[in-house]
Amino acid sequence: MKVDVGLLDSLAACLDDAALAQVDAAVERIVAAKERGGAVMVVTGSGPNIHEGVTTLIATLMNAGIIDAVATSSAVIAHEMGGALDKVKRCPGEPLGLSADLLPRGGEFELSLMSDAMLEAVQSYMPLDLELMDKLRVAEGKTIIKAAGNLGYPMGLYLERLSEEILALARATGRPFEMIAGCGADARTMIGAGARRGLPVMVTIPQLVGGGVIGLNIGDSISIRERAARLARVLDESSVIIESAVALTQEVHDGPFELHTGHGLWSAWMGHYAYSLKGKTLIRIDLDPALDQVCRAEKTDGGVQRAIAEGLPKTKLFKVPFRMEMSGFARHEGSIPIIGDIGVVWPLIAHRVASRLGITLDFMSYPQDTDAGKAMREYIVSEIAPLDRAQMVDAARSMTGLD
């Protein structure tokens, strides 16, 4: 999906003046950081970032040298192992002979629609219920695009089983699961771009619980303490941190080693590693106007910091639903809240930053509900391939010095 400047101009009209001003401010901070050699990090959630093509755009920005690190969820890792988005045929499960106790709410079961080559690779790795697949092919159902793998058969089951092998390779090489998986992933995924360019792509501790067994194996690949330290060092090295449709980021950006708004005091007190967010830029793309309200209150009279200093409950003070991540974000002097749809905001930021830096992007995301967004999703399904196991194993062998 190429850059369509006219479409991007029309997207800008979807944002109000305040949001556009914040987009401009974010672009200025990102460009300034890159021009002085600083690093830009992204912290993403799962669902919307996958469906809006944002994770694919982030991978493009990684390959272009604009984004230098990513923190994300185990669900995103699972989906990128399957190629980000795929097509499935969704059918009622009980008429196929499946137990209702196994089926999710709605009673539907999904057939992964994959290439013959991919199906052959899966079949060579594990036994398949070919009779069930034949029944699914002829059954009444609906074909949809969704986040790859997950509950689709056989891709979802294949990725979960493959994750056990990835865990073994991660432990054997002393690397995180995400790095090993990235060695076999498509270069147009975040984990694939990270592995090829030597850029960190890590699952945050609050986001370890997605992706089924894959999430468990990601969590088991390195200790919680090592994961926290690795994430902290990446945050420490970043000048700009962009949060995209993600919750619980207070436990990420001001976590156990952070001094400015977080809980790193005692670590530093004892002479252990600590870092500070002071002087950095925090950009958050969010649909909740309460975030902007709380940020304005803090910048006007220091309301959030005062509440903390006096031990007051912030929810009652501001009379808005006060999500945990609002606290550190609102108190940080370099925070920029952008209230808008990530499907609209991300392409605007990406295009404007790339243009300012003289970089041509070979992919652009668009909102999934637009014609361009629908074409984008079809492109991702057809062009971005699932993880190549043989390529991953070869890379792991070289890490252990067996080649």
Secondary structure, 3 states (H helix, E strand, C coil): CCCCHHHHHHHHCCCCHHHHHHHHHHHHHHHHHHHCCCEEEEEECCHHHHHCCHHHHHHHHHHCCCCCEEEECHHHHHHHHCCCEEEEEEEECHHHCCCCCCCCCCCEEEEEECCHHHHHHHHHHCCCCHHHHHHHHHCCCEEEEEECCCCEECHHHHHHHHHHHHHHHHHHHCCCHHHHHHHHCCCCCHHHHHHHHCCCEEECHHHCCCCCHHHHHHHHHCCHHHHHHHHHHHHHHEEEEEEECCCCCHHHHCCCCECCCCCCHHHHHCCCCCECCCCCEEEEEECCHHHHHHHHHHHHHCHHHHHHHCCCCHHHHHCCCCCCHHHHHHHCCCEEEEECCHHHHHHHHHHHHHHHHCCCCCCCCCCCCCHHHHHHHHHHHHHCCCCCHHHHHHHHHHHCCCC
